[in-house]
């Protein structure tokens, strides 16, 4: 166990004010609510997607106050008012702030994963969404390098319980960034328990945002898989390189074997043309359908262009430096596909409260 893991408390993870507060075991929840344990587990299983952001996921051992309140609300609607699960979900979607988590990952390093994560985050913000970018390449983070960001804090600060409000850095294009650690071996070898605590901290930190984009490390390590398990959408980045293509399939295979809940999408980077992009996606899709009985969605592809590398070297993200560039337009399209449900929900919630929703900068 590393020195950082020893500093993680057993009962709470306090990454800023959002994480403070008691966690209640199920017997205490039963006493507080009068709901039987079997019914609590039924509600938690049936409405798993709502508890994942409140109490650490399905079949959790403890609930925070929000999770307790959610249990009471669903129990009232389902068992006392007799509402259908469909109608309950619709009501919860109106009432709850639903953080959308997108993990950007790859099987092989050097395919442009961090470049996409940074530019995609900016594209989300330009659509009027409060966006938090997490550099989860534990030990070798470099989002701050490509984004020209001077880190105020890092993932290490979150683990060591320093205030969440003070560890986020302002990034380009009105995004916020939790920077990673570079050259820190301890951060690259956290235990499953420490990773779970870290995941809970990240979700709590995301309460003030609409979208969280997690730039994972490359490969299929336990750490990478843990971050993928948090995501609503998993974006697998690859290139036409045969090793990158095979490794991308490997990520999809692991995600399916682990029964991760996130929808899996493909993005091809550094393609010579659209024909090559389509060919790469088809190879992965056909292989996935044959052996995994699953078909990942295709979000699009970006062409090989020196402008991308130049934007990284100058630390000025492409979507800001050259918004009319073909790759910039593609990233904006990818953002639109991924964030459309979030933007609609945000507008609907604003209308329900009688508030005018903020205009999207991209549409202005």
N, C-alpha and C positions, 0 to 999 in steps of 0.2 A: 504494500500500500504506500502511495506517495505521501509526502508531507501535506499536500493540498487536500487529499481525501480525508485525512484525519481531522481537518478543520471543518468538514461538512457535518452539521448537526444531524442527529438521528430522527428528530421529530419535525423540524421545519427547515425550509430553505429560504433564507431571507435576502433576496436580491432586490433591495429597495423596499419601499413601503408596500408595494403590491404583494410581497411575499410574507409580510408579517401577519400573524394571526394563528389561531389554534387549528390543529388538524384533529378530527374526531374519528376514533375507531368505530366499526359498525355497531357494536353493542351500545355505544354512547349515542349514535345516531338513532337507533331504535328507541331509546329512552326519550330523546328529544322530540321525535316526530310521532311516536306511536305506530310506526310502520314496521311490520314483521321483517326479519332478515331475508326470508325467501322472496318477499315482494320487492325489497330493496335491490336484490341481485337481479330480479326480473327486469325492473325498471332500468337498471344500469346496463344490462345486456341489450334490451330492446332499443334504448336511446343512447347507445354507445358513443355516437359522434358528438353528442353534447357534453358528455362527462369527460371526454378526452382532454378538453381544455379547462376543466374545472377541478378534477380530482385525480389526475394522473392516469386516466385510462380505465378500461373495463376491468372489473373485478379488483378494484383498488382496495387497499387495506384501510385507508383513511380518507375522510372527506374534509374539505375546507368549508367555510360557512356558505359560500356560493353553491357548492355541491349539495349541502343540506337543504338550502332553499329550493334548489332545482328539484330535488327528490320530492319535497312537499308539494310543489306546484304540479308536477307530473302525476303524482298519486291522486291529487284532488281532481284533475281533469280526466284521468283515465278511469279510476275506480269509483269516484263519487258522482261525477257528471256524465260519465259514459261516453266521452268524446273518443273519436277514432285516433289511432296513432298518426294518421296523415294530418288531421286537423290540429293535433297537438304540436306536431313538428312545424306546421305553418305558423302557429302562434309563437312558438319558441323562437323561430327565425325572425319574427318581428321584434320580439322583446330583447333577445340576447345579442350582445355584440359578438359576432363570430369572426375570430381571427383566422384568416386564410394563410396556411403555411405551405410554401413551395420550396422543395429541396432541389437544388441544381447539382447534379453529380456526374460522374464519368467512371468508366472502368480503367482508363489509361490516363496518365497525366499529360499535360501539354496539349490538350485538345481545345482549349479556349473556354473552359468552364468558368473560371473567375471573371474573365472578360464579359461573358454573357450574364453572369450573376449581377455584376455591377451595372451594366447598361440596362438590363431588364428591370432592376430596381428603380433606376431613373425613369424609365418608360412608365412604370407603374405610378410613380409620383406625378408624372406629367398628366396622367389621367385622373388626377384629383384624389388619389389614395394615399393615406398616411403609410409610409413604407419603411420597414426596418430591415436592413441587410445584416446578416450574421456571418462572420467569417469563421466557419467551423472546420477549417483545415488545421486541426489541432497540432500545434508545434511548428507549422510552416505557413502561417497565414500571410497573405500578401495583398488583400483587398485594398488596404490603406496605401500601398505603393501605387497601384494602378489608378486609384481615385485621388491621389494628391492630398491625402488626409493625414493630419497630425493626430495620432490617437490620444484620446483623453483617458481611455481605459481599455480593457481587453476581457476576454473570456475568463482569464485568471481572476480578475476583480470580481466577476459574478460568483465564482466558486468561493472566493474568500469573503463573500457577503458584503462587499462594498456597495454603496447605494447605486441602484440602477440608473437614476436620473443623472448621476455624475460620471458614469462610465461610457455613455453613448457619445459618439462623435458626430458632428455635423458633416454630411457628405455632399458631393456635388449634386445639383438638381433637386435640392430640398429633401434628400433622404437622410435617414439616421443610420449609423453603422456601429455595430459592436465588433470591434477589431479582434483579430485572432492573435495568437502568440507565435513568435518566430524564434526557432531554435531552443524551445523549451521542451526537453525530453519528458518531464513529468506530465505535462499536459497531453502528450501523445500516448500516455499509458494509463488512463483513468480506468478504474474498475467499473463494472456494470452498475453498481450502487451509486457511484459518483456520477456516472452518465445520466442515470435516472433523475438524480437531484438537479443536475444541470439542465436537463430537459424541462423539468417543472419550473425552474427559474426563468428559462427562456420564454415559456408560455406566459408566465406572469408578467414578464417584462414587455411582452407584446400586447398587453391589454390596452395600451394607448394607441395602437396601430390597427390599420385595416389589413395589411399584408406583411408577412414576414418571409423573406427569402433567405434560405440557408445555403451558403456555398460550402458544400462538404469537401472533404479530401477525396482523392481518387481511390478507386479500388473497392474491395468488399470486406473491409475490416469490420470488427464488431462496433467500433465507434461510428463508422460511416453508416452502417445498417441501423444503428440506434437513431441517428438523425433522420434517416429516411422513414423510420417508423412514425415520426411525428407529423409527416407531411400529408396534406390533402392531395397534392400533386407532386409527382416525381419527374423531373426533367432530366433525361439521360442525354448527355452531349457526347457526340462521337465525330470522327472524321472519316474520309474514305480509306485511310490507312487500315490495312487488314487486321493488324493487332488491335487497333482502337475499336474496330467494328466487332471483333470477337469479344473483346472485353466489355463492350456495351451490352452485348447479349448476356454476358456473364452477370452483369448487374441486374438485368431484368430477371434472369433465372433465380438469383438469390432473393430478390424482392418477392417473387411468386412463391418460392419455397417457404419464405418466412411469413407468408400470408399478410403482407403489408397492405394497409387499407388505401394507400394513395393511388390515384390514377397515374399510369405511366405514359410519358410522352417522349418522343424522340426529336432531337435537334441535330442536324448535320452541320458541322462547321468546316471551313477551309475546302469547300467543294470547288471544282473547276467550273461547273455549270449546273443548271437545274436537273439535267438528265442524270448526272453523276449523283446528285443529292437523292433523287428518286430511287436510283439503283441501290444505294446504301440502305435506305429505309426499307425497301422491298426485301432485301436479303435478311435483315433483322426481323422484319415482320413475319416472313414465311417460316423462318427458323423457329420463332416464338410460337406461331400457330401450330407447327408440326410437333414440337416437343413439349411445349408448355400449355397448349390449348388456350393461348391468350394472344391478343393482338394489340400492341401498343399504338397509341395515336401518334400521328406525325404533325409536329407544329410548324415545321419549315426548315429552311437551310440558309446558311450564310456563305457567301462566296469568298474564295481566297483573294485577299487584297492587302497591299502594303499599308493602306490607310488604317487598318485595324491595329497593326503592330506600332505604327507611328503614334496613334492615340494613346496606347499603353506607355510608350517610351516618354511621351510628353506629359503623361499623367492627366490627360484631358479626355474623358470618355467620349467614344465615337458619337453617341446619340446627341451629345451637346456640341462637340466640335464640328460635326458634319451631319446635321439632322436630315439632309436630303440624300445622303448616301444610301445605296441600295441595302446594305446591311443594317443601317439604322432604321430604315423603313420596315425591314423584316422583323427587327426586334420589337418595334412598336406593334406590329401585327401579332407577334407572339404574346406580348403583354395584353393586348385586347382579348385574345382567345382565353387566356388564363384568368383574367381579372373581371371579365364581363359579369359573372354572377355576383361578385363582391360589389361592383359599382352599382348594379341594379338594386341589391339589398340596401346599400347605403342611401340611395335615392328614395327607396320605398320607406325606410325608417324616418328620413327627414320629412317626407310628405305626411307620414302618420303623426308626426309631432307638430305639424304645421310650420315647418322650417324650410326655407328655400335651400335646396342642395347646392353645394359649391360647384361652380362651372369647371369643367375639365379644361386644363390649360391646352391640352392637345386639340380640343375642339374649338378653342377660341380663335 
